[in-house]
Amino acid sequence: MTEEIPTVSTFTIEDKILSIDSLSDITKAQITNLQIVDAEIQRLQQQLGIAQVATSLSPPYKLKLPSSARMQVE
């Protein structure tokens, strides 16, 4: 499922309110790309949080391995 990025008709930079319609097509595309990247960063941060919780609940030194899985040193 794709997440829709909300659109706004104005935005603020350095206390100046600007209309999206006043921007060039290239600038509009850059803003859209930044919104997409921000959404992806947020998604990846959530995934990292899930992975960190999972690894904290089961640190490798606490895993119980069957004796057949242990490496033998010769």
N, C-alpha and C positions, 0 to 999 in steps of 0.2 A: 504494500500500500504506500502511495506517495503522499507526503505531507505537503499541503498547500501553504505557500508563503503568503502571508497577508500583504495586500498592496495598500499603500498610502499615497495621498495626492500631494502631501507636503512633507518636508523634513527640515531639521534644524542643524545648522553648522555654525559654530561660534556665535550663538545667539541670533543668528539670522534665519528667518523662516523662508524657505525656498519652495517653489512649486516644481513638482516633478516634470510637468509639461514644459517648463522653461529650459530643461536640460537637453543636451544633444543625445542622439540615439546611442552613441558610444558610452556616454556617462550613464545613461539609463541601464545599459547592458552591464556595466561594471557594478552598479548598485545591485542589480539582480544577482550577479555572480557572488557578490559579498554576502547577500542574504542566504544563498545556497550554501556557501562555505560555512557561514555561522551555524546554519542548521546541521550541517555534517559534523562540525566540531562538537556541538551539543550532543549529537547522537553517539559519537565516539567517546565522549566523556562519560556518558551513561554506561556504555559497554565496558569501559575501563573500571568504573565503579563496581559493576557486577563481577568482573574478574577479580578485583582486589578483595571483595567480600568472600568470594569462593575460595581463593587461595588462603585467606586468613583463617577460614574455618577448618582447613585441612592442610596444615603445613607438611611438606614432604617427609620430615623426620618422624612424624607421627603415623605415617601410613604403615599398615601391617601387610607385608608382602608374604605370600606363601613361600615355603622353603625352596620350592622348585624354581622360583623366580630370582633367587639370590645368585649373584655371580660367584663363581669359585675361582680363587686365586691359586695358581700353581707355582 
